[in-house]
């Protein structure tokens, strides 16, 4: 089915470890973005991309890196995991005027 | 993006219409109104959007006041599966820098009961 695929679904990291959250979309959407959601809160934007090779920071970018080498993929890298990065991470894609399609999320715990 | 105000929670009986209000009194002329919902811990789901005319799709109807300062999302026959947090978001879609991101508030938690 067409949509946004996120992997892994669950991950436990130790403080200081690095990892990459994968996100892929097969709808040829121009825009992609990463959000985090902490318990009882709305989603907050981490990074976003308006096309291949173009990325920008959102509301909470510290501790995360992104790249957009292809239209389909938008990985999120945690450079040195901290307990404050324990959260649920959602990737999304959209076209300019259309609704967003979100992935099912990655639940990350940093111990 | 303009700020929105929604009630924190609402209840609705199954089979009845659920009317979810949203205030966006500072909305600009080029900002659209979008509605999303998040069921339990799933990814948010797009519902509907509009600029100034009322809109309807298979999921819901969107009523925007003539001055565009508020809107109402209507779920015509709510079911238990509609229990979720509903987010009202306003944004400009004509520029890549704003079309590519959403600003979420805390939304309205709709509880549909038997």
Interface residues (C-beta under 8 A of the other chain):
Chain A: X4 X30 X31 X32 X33 X35 X41 X42 X43 X44 X45 X48 X49 X50 X51 X56 X58 X59 X88 X90 X92 X94 X96 X97 X99 X100 X101 X102 X103 X104 X105
Chain B: X32 X34 X36 X41 X42 X43 X44 X45 X46 X47 X49 X87 X93 X94 X96 X97 X99 X100 X101 X102 X103 X104 X105 X106 X107
